[in-house]
Amino acid sequence: MEISIFEAVGPIMVGPSSSHTAGAARLGRMAAKLVGQPFTHVDFGLHGSFAKTYRGHGTDLALVAGVLGMYQDDENLSKSFEIAKEKGITYHFYETEISGAHENTVCMSFLMQDGNTREIIGSSIGGGQIKICSIDGFPLDMSLNMTTLLVINKDTKGIIYQITRTLAANDINIATMKLTRQEKGAMACCVIETDSEISESVLRELTEIPAVETVKLIN
Amino acid sequence: MYHNLKELLQQAEDHEVLLSEIVLQNEIEQFGTAKDKIYQKLEERYDVMEKAAVRALGERLETAGNLISGIAMQQNEYTAKGQTLCGEFMNTAMAMALSCSEVNASMGRICAAPTAGACGIVPAVLISIEKARNCSKEAMLNAIMTSSGIGTIMMKNATIAGAEGGCQAECGVAAAMAAAAGVELCGGTPSQSVWAAVLALVNCMGLVCDPIAGLVQVPCAQRNASQTVNALTCIDLAMAGMTLPVTPDEVVESMYKVGRMLPPQLRETAQGGLAATQSAQKIQKKIFS
């Protein structure tokens, strides 16, 4: 995969650590985007180096800032605890071990306004770059540097054809595509990175495919 | 498109252009970003770098535990007295690197290059040369482009994460990026740029990541200063004609392998090196209790 020069020099961010601060803010922000609905509480389970060094790097401030939608170069990032309080969002940090996970990994459990819980695990892999490793138990590998589609669907024959046909008909080229499923015939998850933007109407078309449960677009 | 230093250099030599031109064309081709947009983003980075390099020269910034508060101003005041051993050029360069590190540790705004922990080296080296050689803004943006191109090759073929490769992967790679760009600013050839980059890596191979109390302060700030000096000396070494009896890509590969050989205690976990000393343990207790 080609790497942009702006990943080597960049991001513009508030310190002190690209992996432990900027990457953490980005993980939080992307996780909140992926859950996509209002939430009231987040539990952050910190693994490896995140668990050992988070206080000194402001990893905790950055994660909370991220789930509140703040970017990594926001100079208010260090005030995220106060901002969360104003917004009525609570949070809790604990240390955990996630087997086989990258040193800088966090498990974020969102308590949604509707009472459901959503769980996203992600790693900060250096230089502010991140990887989303799982969503609600689906193992994934998303860097979210490109336009990314996340499709949750029933594991049925021809579903991939229907999704890719819809994209092709709208002149959208697929760069990468990864599939995982819980078990045969159960729910499946499809992560598609595309070379071009995806419009609302294409999202609607995808959502109308009968076996498709949800479609999420991350730009 | 290039996958390693050899290919990047080959393309520059084939087209008789600087490395920055190949890096620019590659960015346009691979990501479809317009040339204007690329220069605009480079300028944003340059502005952030320049501000961070001077901000702490005249102001003491609060950091967690205040382990490095005031060090940039201290170096700057010492330089101003005119009694330095290494001269104003080298001392001002070190002061600017320390300033970036101090800004970073105070949760101020910096540009990661390639990481936040190493954010002082590329600005300190390039701005020092800009002042000494009166470089144009365009030349500066192209220099940042070259350093970025070198950085992407390190990301592809090695690592820039201290947790994976130690400090050599952060401050070492930053020195490599700065050295290659510095050669270009000084009028050197693409080949000299590449040799300057890998000489910088060679000079710090095996450097461990052992931050006291896990904070990006000590020895990160000191290593920003020393790797700035490393980069500056490698520019002169390469421009004098220094090469190595190994290929540049073999150096990158070696750096990566050495990084993987480092025990986890010496890779950003604050469990080895300086971080494991009694004094460091006391500091850690004091800050986090």
Interface residues (C-beta under 8 A of the other chain):
Chain A: E2 I3 S4 I5 F6 E7 A8 V9 G10 P11 I12 M13 V14 G15 P16 S17 S18 S19 H20 T21 A22 S49 K52 T53 R55 G56 H57 G58 L61 D73 E75 L77 S78 E103 N104 I125 G126 G127 G128
Chain B: M1 V23 E27 Q30 F31 I38 K41 E44 R45 V48 T63 A64 G65 V103 N104 A105 S106 M107 G108 R109 I110 C111 A112 A113 P114 T115 A116 G117 C119 V122 I144 M145 S147 S148 G149 I150 G151 T152 M154 M155 K156 T159 I160 A161 G162 A163 E164 M177 P211 A213 G214 L215 V216 Q217 P264 R267 E268 T269 A270 Q271 I287 F288
